[in-house]
Amino acid sequence: MKKKTKKSGFKADLCIVGGAGHVGLPLAIAFAKKGLNVLAYDINESAFKAIQEGKMPFMEHGAEPLLKEVLRDKKLSFSSDPKSISHIPKVIVTIGTPVDEFMNPDTRVMKDCMDKLLPYLFPGQLLILRSTVYPGTTQWLDKYLHSQGKKMDVAFCPERIVQGYAIEELERLPQIVAGTSEKAEASAAKLFEILAPEIVRLKPMEAEFAKLFNNAYRYIQFAISNQFFMIANSAGLDYDRILSGMKKNYARASDIPGAGFAAGPCLYKDTMQLAAFSDNQFSLGHAATVINEGLVLYLVGQIRKKFELEKMTVGLLGMAFKANSDDVRASLSYKLKRVLSFQAKKVLATDPHVVTDKTLLPLEDVIRKSDLLILCVPHKAYRGLSLKGKNVVDIWGFFGQGVLI
């Protein structure tokens, strides 16, 4: 397939690498809305086709009207050709550090990305890392580029957005900025001052840890509540009722989250990156992983105590990794589906937002055909849902009826 290049005559101020993704596209739209000429570079040409028609390829609140606006104003262009980054003064890379099958950081992804772009980078260009990276990556990249004759300004400006709310939060949250030189830091700060109300300056590794600590802390918070839920439920009590009592007019308990599946592409992964960095001495992080990932197995075990699963059709309500999202990456709903597939007669699944899974059924069919329903994700679309008298497992307390196991 012939690679798409930028529009003729389009002179970009900024390039977003990974510009069709969950991190890159909202950022590209936000900068374009502020008046910058933005080039979105990505190899996902099928996503570009939808984007160029003014359609968001994933759920992002408030983004689609702005996308149409910046396309109309010719402030946003697209390319799948790495040559297109040549001569663009500022480049933001939204490729981060994933973890491999051993839960260790896979730093090859960043190097492979940089090697592909390397021939088209030039000295003095500002290169900003945006997604989560393993501690030390920013400094490593600066040295690597220098060793390849590319004396660039390298910075790390982590994204700390709640997925689906980037358009709102980019202009509301402070932006951490770190550079490998004073010039890199100042240039990155000047760029993000266009969006953010406040700039917080840190050193590169401080900024890398700040992003990881934010996500790991949130993951541990979920684990605490999930552990409380399992303790209360094993005692035959309604944890949601206990939690409501704990938090009522008591500010020190206000930030305790409810029980539920803690998943997605960041929290677990970033916790594991900290564990790897600390030579697997991050005991709180490991405990959080055991609890949050183990919640699925706990639920199935409790269900087996009350029902003959092998004779039942189980319906799963919600397959995204969180409420009111269409993103299924690292969703625990799919882990639950796999576990149940070995123990139940049949497993059916539905989701009002997910469009990438062709095995999903309409909500009405799942409710009608199932003997037992499990609320995996508390989507707003399920509010007031008629469950037709079916047995329901609801660890979220969403249906407000204390239906547990």
Phi, psi and omega per residue, in radians:
M1 nan 2.322 3.132
K2 -1.193 2.311 -3.103
K3 -1.297 2.433 3.115
K4 -1.414 2.445 3.118
T5 -2.050 2.966 -3.071
K6 -1.137 2.750 -3.122
K7 -1.075 2.476 3.106
S8 -1.028 2.270 3.124
G9 1.473 -0.064 -3.138
F10 -1.451 2.010 3.129
K11 -1.827 1.885 -3.020
A12 -1.462 2.461 2.997
D13 -1.548 -0.450 -2.989
L14 -2.620 2.451 3.047
C15 -2.066 2.343 3.047
I16 -1.886 1.964 3.083
V17 -1.444 2.156 -2.976
G18 1.539 0.576 -2.995
G19 -1.278 -0.052 3.066
A20 -1.807 0.052 -3.033
G21 -1.647 3.135 -3.074
H22 -1.099 -0.565 3.111
V23 -1.544 -0.791 -2.999
G24 -1.262 -0.754 -3.035
L25 -1.167 -0.854 3.090
P26 -1.028 -0.634 3.120
L27 -1.141 -0.753 3.112
A28 -1.072 -0.753 3.127
I29 -1.113 -0.750 -3.100
A30 -1.097 -0.787 3.126
F31 -1.182 -0.684 3.113
A32 -1.111 -0.669 3.105
K33 -1.090 -0.521 3.119
K34 -1.428 -0.010 3.049
G35 1.884 -0.068 3.112
L36 -1.368 2.575 2.967
N37 -1.476 1.981 -2.999
V38 -1.989 2.289 3.022
L39 -1.821 2.152 3.060
A40 -1.672 2.023 3.112
Y41 -1.829 2.260 3.136
D42 -2.840 2.674 3.093
I43 -1.574 -0.066 -3.123
N44 -1.484 1.439 -3.061
E45 -1.243 -0.493 3.110
S46 -1.148 -0.651 3.073
A47 -1.156 -0.698 3.122
F48 -1.037 -0.639 -3.128
K49 -1.047 -0.785 3.108
A50 -1.177 -0.746 -3.102
I51 -1.074 -0.739 -3.134
Q52 -1.150 -0.323 3.053
E53 -1.590 0.102 3.113
G54 1.453 0.349 -3.123
K55 -1.977 2.263 3.071
M56 -1.274 2.331 3.136
P57 -1.395 -0.033 3.108
F58 -2.695 2.947 -3.108
M59 -1.286 2.214 3.077
E60 -2.652 1.896 -3.002
H61 -1.056 2.188 3.074
G62 1.388 0.055 -3.028
A63 -1.453 -0.664 -2.987
E64 -1.105 -0.750 3.078
P65 -1.062 -0.657 3.120
L66 -1.219 -0.645 3.087
L67 -1.034 -0.838 3.113
K68 -1.036 -0.670 -3.105
E69 -1.165 -0.833 -3.096
V70 -1.248 -0.475 3.034
L71 -1.199 -0.746 3.121
R72 -1.082 -0.667 -3.117
D73 -1.475 0.030 3.118
K74 1.007 0.706 3.101
K75 -1.727 -0.141 -3.084
L76 -2.274 2.234 3.117
S77 -2.266 3.014 -2.976
F78 -2.413 2.622 3.082
S79 -2.737 2.564 2.994
S80 -2.038 0.270 -3.132
D81 -1.890 2.065 -3.112
P82 -1.049 -0.380 3.103
K83 -1.069 -0.389 -3.041
S84 -1.174 -0.288 -3.133
I85 -1.424 -0.163 3.132
S86 -1.045 2.361 3.041
H87 1.264 0.056 3.033
I88 -1.502 2.146 -2.973
P89 -1.179 -0.484 -3.087
K90 -2.269 2.304 -3.118
V91 -2.271 2.208 3.061
I92 -1.912 2.173 -3.110
V93 -1.787 2.101 -3.121
T94 -1.787 0.406 3.051
I95 -1.623 2.194 -3.105
G96 -1.900 -2.773 3.124
T97 -1.887 1.897 3.047
P98 -1.398 3.117 3.008
V99 -1.995 2.620 -3.109
D100 -1.565 -2.953 -3.084
E101 -1.205 -0.221 3.102
F102 -1.748 0.177 -3.122
M103 1.097 0.539 3.047
N104 -1.879 2.593 -3.135
P105 -1.056 2.385 3.107
D106 -1.802 1.532 -3.073
T107 -1.313 -0.165 3.131
R108 -1.124 -0.514 -3.110
V109 -1.056 -0.777 3.130
M110 -1.148 -0.767 -3.130
K111 -1.122 -0.717 3.128
D112 -1.092 -0.696 3.113
C113 -1.115 -0.816 -3.113
M114 -1.147 -0.678 3.131
D115 -1.110 -0.585 3.118
K116 -1.231 -0.612 -3.120
L117 -1.507 -0.354 -2.963
L118 -0.863 -0.795 -3.102
P119 -1.070 -0.312 -3.013
Y120 -1.924 0.014 3.050
L121 -1.493 2.707 -3.092
F122 -2.438 2.651 3.139
P123 -0.994 2.426 3.139
G124 1.559 -0.201 3.094
Q125 -1.216 2.518 3.087
L126 -1.608 2.125 3.133
L127 -2.049 2.079 -3.084
I128 -2.013 2.209 2.999
L129 -1.508 2.361 -3.016
R130 -2.018 -0.656 -3.075
S131 -1.540 2.969 -3.133
T132 -1.000 2.305 3.068
V133 -2.247 2.713 3.087
Y134 -1.140 2.432 -3.114
P135 -0.932 2.239 -3.103
G136 1.761 -0.145 -3.070
T137 -1.127 -0.708 -3.102
T138 -1.077 -0.818 3.115
Q139 -1.165 -0.682 3.108
W140 -1.052 -0.768 -3.119
L141 -1.111 -0.704 3.107
D142 -1.030 -0.815 3.135
K143 -1.168 -0.679 -3.128
Y144 -1.118 -0.784 -3.141
L145 -1.115 -0.712 3.095
H146 -1.079 -0.685 3.141
S147 -1.152 -0.373 3.119
Q148 -1.701 0.208 3.102
G149 1.417 0.260 -3.121
K150 -1.924 1.558 -3.139
K151 -1.474 1.452 -3.046
M152 -1.805 2.920 3.016
D153 -1.630 2.004 -3.042
V154 -1.946 2.329 -3.120
A155 -2.428 2.832 3.032
F156 -2.209 2.100 -3.133
C157 -2.261 1.512 -2.957
P158 -1.158 2.500 3.025
E159 -1.467 2.244 -3.136
R160 -2.285 0.781 -3.023
I161 -1.667 2.509 2.925
V162 -1.260 2.132 -3.063
Q163 -0.979 2.304 -3.132
G164 1.718 -0.170 -3.099
Y165 -2.202 0.475 -3.082
A166 -1.103 -0.737 -3.094
I167 -0.996 -0.701 3.113
E168 -1.322 -0.816 -2.956
E169 -1.383 -0.422 3.111
L170 -1.042 -0.547 -3.130
E171 -1.718 0.009 -3.087
R172 -1.991 -0.508 -3.044
L173 -1.688 2.590 3.032
P174 -1.150 2.632 -3.131
Q175 -1.942 2.123 3.024
I176 -1.308 2.324 -3.138
V177 -2.290 2.292 3.085
A178 -2.455 2.397 3.122
G179 -2.251 2.718 3.108
T180 -1.417 -0.049 3.043
S181 -2.628 2.862 3.103
E182 -1.067 -0.667 3.141
K183 -1.140 -0.769 3.136
A184 -1.089 -0.760 3.136
E185 -1.102 -0.784 -3.123
A186 -1.142 -0.692 -3.136
S187 -1.172 -0.735 3.130
A188 -1.164 -0.706 3.125
A189 -1.099 -0.743 3.127
K190 -1.067 -0.670 3.127
L191 -1.160 -0.856 -3.052
F192 -1.352 -0.257 3.010
E193 -1.107 -0.343 3.082
I194 -1.120 -0.550 -3.090
L195 -1.857 -0.900 -2.922
A196 -1.445 2.568 3.117
P197 -1.334 -0.288 -3.065
E198 -2.696 2.473 3.096
I199 -1.933 2.250 3.085
V200 -1.923 2.039 -3.061
R201 -1.673 2.225 3.080
L202 -2.341 2.960 2.984
K203 -1.358 2.765 -3.048
P204 -0.918 -0.875 -3.096
M205 -1.243 -0.530 3.047
E206 -1.070 -0.761 -3.137
A207 -1.161 -0.679 3.126
E208 -1.113 -0.749 3.093
F209 -1.172 -0.654 -3.135
A210 -1.014 -0.752 3.127
K211 -1.142 -0.800 -3.130
L212 -1.151 -0.722 3.135
F213 -1.101 -0.725 3.112
N214 -0.973 -0.856 -3.087
N215 -1.265 -0.689 3.134
A216 -1.151 -0.684 3.113
Y217 -1.068 -0.759 3.124
R218 -1.117 -0.708 3.133
Y219 -1.111 -0.695 3.123
I220 -1.199 -0.647 3.058
Q221 -1.012 -0.807 3.109
F222 -1.072 -0.681 -3.118
A223 -1.118 -0.702 3.119
I224 -1.036 -0.824 -3.114
S225 -1.175 -0.666 3.109
N226 -1.155 -0.620 3.071
Q227 -1.166 -0.744 3.075
F228 -1.024 -0.752 3.135
F229 -1.028 -0.810 -3.096
M230 -1.131 -0.664 3.109
I231 -1.136 -0.836 -3.118
A232 -1.143 -0.757 -3.120
N233 -1.129 -0.668 3.112
S234 -1.153 -0.405 3.090
A235 -1.546 0.050 3.123
G236 1.384 0.395 -3.086
L237 -1.957 2.785 3.135
D238 -1.576 1.837 -3.081
Y239 -1.100 -0.633 -3.120
D240 -1.079 -0.653 3.097
R241 -1.167 -0.721 3.116
I242 -1.108 -0.782 -3.110
L243 -1.093 -0.717 3.107
S244 -1.054 -0.705 3.106
G245 -1.169 -0.674 3.125
M246 -1.091 -0.676 -2.985
K247 -1.595 -0.271 -3.055
K248 -1.093 1.971 3.111
N249 0.949 0.560 -3.138
Y250 -2.282 1.659 -2.974
A251 -1.054 -0.559 -3.061
R252 -1.225 -0.222 3.097
A253 -1.884 0.134 -2.996
S254 -1.145 -0.465 -3.066
D255 -1.680 0.153 3.069
I256 -1.275 2.100 3.140
P257 -1.330 2.891 3.022
G258 -1.358 2.979 3.091
A259 -1.303 2.732 3.105
G260 2.721 3.027 -3.120
F261 -1.201 2.147 3.091
A262 -1.851 1.837 -3.019
A263 -2.565 -2.791 -3.141
G264 1.907 3.082 -3.012
P265 -1.397 -0.044 -3.004
C266 -2.099 -0.891 -2.929
L267 -1.049 -0.914 -3.135
Y268 -1.120 -0.821 -3.096
K269 -1.047 -0.805 -3.087
D270 -1.218 -0.580 3.059
T271 -1.105 -0.691 3.125
M272 -1.218 -0.512 3.078
Q273 -1.181 -0.684 3.063
L274 -1.136 -0.675 3.117
A275 -1.088 -0.756 3.135
A276 -1.128 -0.718 -3.124
F277 -1.119 -0.606 -3.089
S278 -1.594 0.371 3.132
D279 0.984 0.719 3.125
N280 1.034 0.590 3.075
Q281 -1.848 0.229 3.127
F282 -1.534 1.340 -2.997
S283 -1.124 -0.650 3.103
L284 -1.113 -0.705 3.123
G285 -1.140 -0.745 3.110
H286 -1.137 -0.703 3.115
A287 -1.105 -0.701 3.117
A288 -1.080 -0.689 3.122
T289 -1.114 -0.796 3.133
V290 -1.042 -0.740 -3.109
I291 -1.227 -0.930 -3.046
N292 -1.156 -0.749 3.103
E293 -1.271 -0.562 -3.107
G294 -1.344 -0.217 -3.138
L295 -1.033 -0.625 3.110
V296 -1.042 -0.840 -3.113
L297 -1.172 -0.640 3.091
Y298 -1.063 -0.801 -3.128
L299 -1.052 -0.803 -3.129
V300 -1.098 -0.712 3.121
G301 -1.085 -0.729 3.129
Q302 -1.192 -0.665 3.117
I303 -1.110 -0.689 -3.122
R304 -1.116 -0.445 3.125
K305 -1.235 -0.423 -3.049
K306 -1.897 -0.427 -3.031
F307 -2.276 2.677 3.024
E308 -1.554 1.521 -3.021
L309 -1.009 -0.635 -3.084
E310 -1.109 -0.238 3.128
K311 -1.864 0.097 -2.977
M312 -2.070 2.584 2.930
T313 -1.677 2.158 -3.082
V314 -1.862 2.280 3.102
G315 -1.865 2.262 3.132
L316 -1.781 2.169 -3.136
L317 -1.773 1.819 3.121
G318 1.767 2.097 -3.113
M319 -2.124 -0.089 3.051
A320 -1.232 2.910 -3.093
F321 -1.399 -0.244 3.079
K322 -2.670 2.976 -3.076
A323 -1.161 2.506 3.034
N324 1.026 0.631 3.118
S325 -2.286 2.764 3.060
D326 -1.911 0.173 -3.043
D327 -1.606 2.128 -3.115
V328 -1.784 0.078 -3.091
R329 -1.056 2.202 3.112
A330 1.017 0.460 -3.132
S331 -1.227 2.280 3.106
L332 -1.278 -0.240 3.058
S333 -1.058 -0.628 -3.136
Y334 -1.318 -0.544 3.023
K335 -1.132 -0.748 3.098
L336 -1.076 -0.719 3.137
K337 -1.081 -0.745 3.132
R338 -1.128 -0.761 -3.138
V339 -1.098 -0.798 -3.113
L340 -1.181 -0.481 -3.106
S341 -1.106 -0.375 3.108
F342 -1.589 -0.195 -3.008
Q343 -2.132 -0.493 -3.137
A344 -1.641 2.784 3.082
K345 -1.086 -0.734 -3.127
K346 -2.741 2.577 3.105
V347 -2.177 2.199 3.091
L348 -2.008 2.681 -3.109
A349 -2.499 2.645 3.137
T350 -2.582 2.746 3.040
D351 -2.809 2.322 -3.099
P352 -1.306 -0.223 -3.058
H353 -2.013 -0.549 -3.052
V354 -1.242 2.225 -3.137
V355 -2.071 -0.083 -3.072
T356 -1.521 -0.246 -3.098
D357 -1.835 1.854 -3.069
K358 -1.339 -0.109 3.118
T359 -1.489 -0.167 -3.112
L360 -1.224 2.559 -3.102
L361 -1.947 2.826 3.033
P362 -1.051 2.569 -3.094
L363 -0.965 -0.771 -3.098
E364 -1.067 -0.675 3.141
D365 -1.165 -0.715 -3.124
V366 -1.138 -0.781 3.125
I367 -1.098 -0.770 -3.071
R368 -1.168 -0.692 -3.017
K369 -1.532 -0.214 -3.020
S370 -1.625 2.520 3.013
D371 -1.539 -0.491 -3.122
L372 -2.415 2.365 3.107
L373 -1.964 2.455 3.061
I374 -2.138 2.124 3.066
L375 -1.415 1.834 -3.137
C376 -1.512 -0.635 -3.084
V377 -2.373 2.162 -3.101
P378 -1.442 1.149 3.094
H379 -1.086 2.531 3.077
K380 -1.024 -0.510 -3.120
A381 -1.096 -0.312 3.141
Y382 -1.573 -0.076 -3.121
R383 -1.106 2.268 -3.138
G384 1.321 0.245 -3.098
L385 -1.169 2.384 3.039
S386 -1.464 2.058 -3.092
L387 -1.640 0.040 3.034
K388 0.945 0.656 3.049
G389 1.254 0.211 -3.121
K390 -1.325 2.666 2.997
N391 -1.133 2.365 -3.056
V392 -2.308 2.390 2.987
V393 -1.838 2.042 -3.065
D394 -2.369 1.556 -3.123
I395 -1.335 -0.247 -3.115
W396 -1.395 -0.307 -3.002
G397 1.217 0.392 -3.023
F398 -1.216 -0.722 -3.082
F399 -1.426 -0.092 3.006
G400 1.165 0.449 -3.111
Q401 -2.216 0.200 3.084
G402 1.034 0.528 -3.123
V403 -1.366 1.926 -3.049
L404 -2.263 -2.731 -3.052
I405 -2.214 nan nan
